[in-house]
Structure formats: structure tokens, C-alpha cells
Amino acid sequence: MKSGGLLHPELAFQIASCGHRDLICIADAGLPLPRNVPRIDLAYAPGKPPFFDVLKTVLQEIALEEVCWAEEAEEKSPHLVQRFEDLFRELPQERIPHEEFKARLEAVRFVVRTGEFTPYANVLLRCGVPF
């Protein structure tokens, strides 16, 4: 048994299977997901697990080169955007219309669905390399 780090076996497998430039999505409970995209559904109650708990755990496991979120978050959930900007201050950050964000889900390697109920608590993570 692992004694630390990421314990969820499917999530650990999916992350370990990613390569440079692969896209991962960490999503709130309401984001409509394409049927053909693998989904790791962690939601078990409203708000559980919280988006940022899941995001921070995933970030400990991967190298990133870019992040993206919906520009509508700036109006609907400005506190969310502030946390994104703080967390990703050293990375290129892209803001796109929510409809375009949803269209990009077709290209993700997998989606991690949280129990988050905050509007637009969704982020696309582009994998980088650790060197």
C-alpha cells in the first residue's frame, strides 16, 4: 500500500500515462462531459471533494506548461479566478469562452469530476516535462 501522495489507483494510473502536451481537465460537478472521454468521478456529495483539494493533489503529481479556464468565471466566480491566477502565476494562462472550453474537452486525455458547486470551477491542464 502507498503511504503518501496520490492514493486513488485510477487517477494515479491516468496521470502516469500522460505525456508531454496531453490535456487533463479538473471539473466541477456540473460540467457537461463528452461520452467518449474517460472520466474519474470523485464526487460523492455537494461540494465534496472540493475542487481545489483535488486540483492541488493532481498538481503535486504532474509537470505543467499551460493552463486554461473559461473567461465567464471572471464575472460569475471572481474569487475562483484570483485563486487560479495565484496558483498558476508562473505559467501561461489562457481564458476562453465557456463554449470553446467545452469543445476542447473532446481532446482531453481524461476528466476528473469533483463535487464542486462553484460556477466555472473547471480548468484544463496541459502537461509539460519536468526538465
Backbone as numpy.savetxt, mean C-alpha at the origin, in Angstrom:
# Nx Ny Nz CAx CAy CAz Cx Cy Cz
9.42 -21.34 13.85 8.58 -20.16 13.85 9.47 -18.92 13.85
9.08 -17.91 13.02 9.79 -16.64 13.02 9.60 -15.95 14.36
10.61 -15.25 14.79 10.51 -14.58 16.08 10.31 -13.07 15.93
10.27 -12.57 14.72 10.08 -11.14 14.53 9.88 -10.81 13.07
9.73 -9.53 12.80 9.49 -9.10 11.43 8.09 -9.45 10.98
7.93 -9.64 9.72 6.63 -9.95 9.13 6.28 -11.41 9.37
5.17 -11.66 10.05 4.78 -13.03 10.41 3.74 -13.64 9.48
3.00 -12.83 8.75 1.94 -13.34 7.88 2.58 -14.09 6.71
2.37 -15.41 6.58 3.11 -16.18 5.58 2.83 -15.78 4.13
1.57 -15.51 3.79 1.27 -15.15 2.40 1.86 -13.78 2.06
1.75 -12.84 2.99 2.31 -11.51 2.74 3.83 -11.58 2.64
4.46 -12.34 3.50 5.92 -12.50 3.43 6.33 -13.12 2.09
5.58 -14.11 1.64 5.88 -14.76 0.36 5.75 -13.77 -0.80
4.65 -13.03 -0.83 4.42 -12.08 -1.92 5.50 -11.01 -1.96
5.87 -10.48 -0.81 6.92 -9.46 -0.77 8.25 -10.03 -1.24
8.57 -11.23 -0.79 9.83 -11.86 -1.19 9.86 -12.17 -2.69
8.69 -12.30 -3.30 8.61 -12.60 -4.73 8.71 -11.35 -5.61
8.69 -10.18 -5.03 8.73 -8.94 -5.80 10.13 -8.67 -6.34
10.15 -7.99 -7.46 11.40 -7.56 -8.07 11.38 -6.07 -8.32
12.49 -5.58 -8.84 12.63 -4.16 -9.13 11.53 -3.69 -10.08
10.89 -2.59 -9.70 9.82 -1.92 -10.46 8.44 -2.55 -10.29
8.31 -3.65 -9.54 6.99 -4.20 -9.26 6.18 -3.21 -8.43
4.86 -3.23 -8.62 3.96 -2.38 -7.86 3.21 -3.20 -6.82
3.08 -2.62 -5.64 2.30 -3.19 -4.54 1.29 -2.13 -4.12
0.09 -2.54 -3.76 -0.90 -1.60 -3.25 -1.26 -1.97 -1.81
-1.22 -0.97 -0.93 -1.77 -1.11 0.41 -3.07 -0.30 0.36
-4.21 -0.94 0.68 -5.52 -0.35 0.43 -6.37 -0.26 1.69
-7.29 0.69 1.65 -8.31 0.77 2.69 -9.37 -0.31 2.46
-10.37 -0.36 3.31 -11.39 -1.41 3.22 -12.32 -1.24 2.02
-12.38 -0.04 1.44 -13.37 0.20 0.40 -12.86 0.29 -1.02
-11.57 0.19 -1.24 -11.05 0.33 -2.60 -11.54 -0.83 -3.47
-12.18 -0.53 -4.62 -12.60 -1.62 -5.50 -11.39 -2.27 -6.16
-11.27 -3.56 -6.04 -10.09 -4.27 -6.52 -10.43 -5.14 -7.72
-9.53 -5.16 -8.71 -9.75 -6.04 -9.86 -9.77 -7.50 -9.43
-10.62 -8.28 -10.06 -10.75 -9.70 -9.69 -9.49 -10.50 -9.96
-8.73 -10.11 -10.96 -7.57 -10.89 -11.38 -6.30 -10.59 -10.58
-6.34 -9.62 -9.68 -5.15 -9.25 -8.91 -5.16 -9.98 -7.57
-4.04 -10.64 -7.22 -3.98 -11.31 -5.92 -4.24 -10.32 -4.78
-4.99 -10.79 -3.80 -5.40 -9.95 -2.67 -5.05 -10.66 -1.37
-4.41 -9.94 -0.50 -4.19 -10.42 0.86 -5.09 -9.58 1.74
-6.16 -10.18 2.21 -7.19 -9.46 2.95 -6.93 -9.60 4.44
-6.46 -8.52 5.05 -6.16 -8.53 6.48 -7.30 -7.95 7.32
-8.30 -7.34 6.69 -9.39 -6.68 7.41 -10.18 -7.68 8.24
-10.44 -7.33 9.50 -11.25 -8.20 10.35 -12.32 -7.45 11.13
-12.27 -6.10 11.12 -13.28 -5.25 11.75 -13.05 -3.83 11.23
-14.06 -2.96 11.32 -13.84 -1.58 10.89 -12.61 -0.96 11.57
-11.69 -0.50 10.75 -10.48 0.13 11.26 -9.38 -0.83 11.69
-9.63 -2.12 11.56 -8.66 -3.12 12.03 -8.25 -4.05 10.90
-7.01 -4.24 10.62 -5.90 -3.48 11.17 -5.83 -2.10 10.52
-5.28 -1.13 11.25 -5.17 0.21 10.70 -4.20 0.26 9.51
-4.49 1.14 8.57 -3.69 1.29 7.36 -2.21 1.51 7.69
-1.92 2.47 8.56 -0.52 2.80 8.79 0.23 1.71 9.55
-0.43 0.91 10.35 0.24 -0.23 10.99 0.71 -1.22 9.92
-0.16 -1.50 8.96 0.18 -2.43 7.88 1.26 -1.82 7.00
1.09 -0.57 6.62 2.08 0.09 5.75 3.46 0.09 6.38
3.56 0.46 7.62 4.87 0.51 8.28 5.52 -0.87 8.36
4.73 -1.89 8.57 5.27 -3.26 8.61 5.80 -3.66 7.24
5.04 -3.36 6.19 5.47 -3.68 4.83 6.75 -2.91 4.48
6.80 -1.65 4.87 7.96 -0.82 4.53 9.26 -1.34 5.16
9.17 -2.06 6.24 10.36 -2.65 6.87 10.91 -3.81 6.05
10.12 -4.30 5.11 10.48 -5.50 4.37 10.93 -5.24 2.93
10.73 -4.02 2.41 10.99 -3.77 1.00 11.84 -2.52 0.79
12.48 -2.49 -0.36 13.16 -1.28 -0.84 12.20 -0.59 -1.81
12.08 0.72 -1.69 11.17 1.48 -2.55 11.93 2.48 -3.39
11.33 2.80 -4.56 11.89 3.88 -5.36 10.88 4.98 -5.67
9.59 4.71 -5.40 8.56 5.71 -5.72 7.25 5.32 -5.04
6.42 6.32 -4.74 5.09 6.08 -4.17 4.06 6.92 -4.91
2.81 6.49 -4.82 1.73 7.18 -5.53 0.45 7.06 -4.71
-0.33 8.15 -4.69 -1.65 8.10 -4.07 -2.59 9.02 -4.82
-3.88 8.93 -4.48 -4.90 9.72 -5.17 -4.88 11.17 -4.70
-4.93 12.07 -5.67 -4.89 13.50 -5.34 -6.12 13.94 -4.55
-7.23 13.21 -4.64 -8.44 13.55 -3.89 -8.22 13.47 -2.38
-7.22 12.74 -1.96 -6.92 12.62 -0.53 -6.58 13.97 0.08
-6.03 14.89 -0.72 -5.65 16.20 -0.18 -6.86 16.96 0.35
-8.02 16.80 -0.29 -9.23 17.49 0.17 -9.98 16.67 1.21
-10.11 15.36 0.98 -10.94 14.52 1.85 -10.23 14.05 3.12
-8.93 13.86 3.05 -8.17 13.32 4.19 -6.79 13.99 4.28
-6.76 15.31 4.52 -5.47 16.02 4.51 -4.47 15.48 5.55
-4.97 14.97 6.68 -4.07 14.39 7.68 -3.34 13.17 7.12
-4.01 12.43 6.25 -3.42 11.27 5.59 -2.28 11.71 4.67
-2.51 12.73 3.89 -1.50 13.24 2.97 -0.28 13.73 3.74
-0.51 14.40 4.85 0.61 14.87 5.67 1.46 13.70 6.15
0.82 12.63 6.56 1.57 11.45 7.00 2.32 10.81 5.84
1.68 10.75 4.65 2.38 10.23 3.47 3.62 11.07 3.17
3.44 12.39 3.14 4.56 13.27 2.82 5.70 13.11 3.83
5.38 12.99 5.10 6.40 12.80 6.13 7.10 11.44 5.98
6.31 10.41 5.78 6.84 9.06 5.70 7.70 8.85 4.46
7.30 9.46 3.36 7.98 9.25 2.07 8.78 10.46 1.61
9.21 11.30 2.52 9.86 12.56 2.14 11.11 12.38 1.29
11.75 11.23 1.36 12.99 11.00 0.60 12.75 10.28 -0.72
11.48 10.05 -1.07 11.15 9.35 -2.30 10.35 10.24 -3.25
10.44 9.97 -4.55 9.52 10.65 -5.47 8.08 10.28 -5.12
7.21 11.29 -5.10 5.81 11.10 -4.75 4.94 11.57 -5.90
4.06 10.70 -6.35 3.15 11.04 -7.44 1.72 11.07 -6.92
0.99 12.10 -7.32 -0.43 12.22 -7.00 -1.20 12.19 -8.31
-2.18 11.31 -8.38 -2.96 11.13 -9.60 -4.45 11.09 -9.26
-5.32 11.33 -10.23 -6.76 11.20 -9.97 -7.11 9.78 -9.52
-8.09 9.69 -8.64 -8.49 8.39 -8.08 -8.86 7.38 -9.17
-9.51 7.85 -10.21 -9.88 6.94 -11.30 -8.63 6.35 -11.96
-7.60 7.15 -12.14 -6.35 6.64 -12.69 -5.67 5.68 -11.71
-5.75 6.01 -10.41 -5.20 5.13 -9.38 -5.85 3.75 -9.50
-7.17 3.71 -9.61 -7.88 2.43 -9.72 -7.49 1.70 -10.99
-7.28 2.43 -12.08 -6.86 1.79 -13.34 -5.48 1.15 -13.20
-4.61 1.76 -12.44 -3.26 1.21 -12.26 -3.26 -0.08 -11.44
-4.34 -0.36 -10.75 -4.40 -1.59 -9.96 -4.28 -2.84 -10.83
-4.62 -2.72 -12.09 -4.49 -3.85 -13.01 -3.03 -4.31 -13.13
-2.09 -3.42 -12.84 -0.67 -3.73 -13.01 0.03 -4.10 -11.72
-0.68 -4.13 -10.59 0.00 -4.42 -9.33 0.28 -5.91 -9.18
1.32 -6.20 -8.47 1.70 -7.60 -8.18 0.69 -8.21 -7.21
0.30 -7.42 -6.20 -0.73 -7.84 -5.24 -1.23 -6.62 -4.47
-2.38 -6.79 -3.81 -2.98 -5.76 -2.97 -3.10 -6.30 -1.56
-2.77 -5.45 -0.59 -3.00 -5.77 0.82 -4.17 -4.91 1.27
-5.28 -5.56 1.62 -6.47 -4.83 2.06 -6.48 -4.75 3.58
-6.55 -3.52 4.09 -6.63 -3.29 5.53 -8.09 -3.06 5.92
-8.33 -2.84 7.18 -9.68 -2.52 7.65 -9.92 -1.02 7.75
-9.02 -0.22 7.20 -9.08 1.24 7.31 -10.34 1.81 6.70
-10.97 2.75 7.39 -12.18 3.42 6.91 -11.92 4.89 6.57
-10.69 5.33 6.52 -10.36 6.70 6.14 -10.41 6.83 4.62
-11.14 7.82 4.08 -11.22 7.97 2.62 -9.83 8.15 1.98
-9.61 7.43 0.91 -8.40 7.50 0.09 -7.14 7.03 0.82
-7.29 6.15 1.80 -6.11 5.57 2.47 -5.62 4.40 1.62
-5.02 4.76 0.50 -4.51 3.80 -0.48 -3.19 4.32 -1.00
-2.24 3.44 -1.21 -0.95 3.87 -1.75 -0.40 2.78 -2.66
0.22 3.22 -3.75 0.95 2.32 -4.63 2.43 2.47 -4.31
3.09 1.36 -4.09 4.52 1.33 -3.77 5.26 0.69 -4.93
6.22 1.40 -5.49 7.05 0.84 -6.57 8.33 0.33 -5.94
8.55 -0.98 -6.09 9.73 -1.60 -5.49 11.01 -1.09 -6.14
11.99 -0.90 -5.32 13.32 -0.50 -5.79 14.31 -1.61 -5.54
15.55 -1.24 -5.43 16.61 -2.20 -5.10 17.36 -1.65 -3.90
17.89 -2.53 -3.04 18.56 -2.07 -1.82 20.01 -1.66 -2.02
20.44 -1.49 -3.26 21.83 -1.06 -3.51 21.87 0.01 -4.57
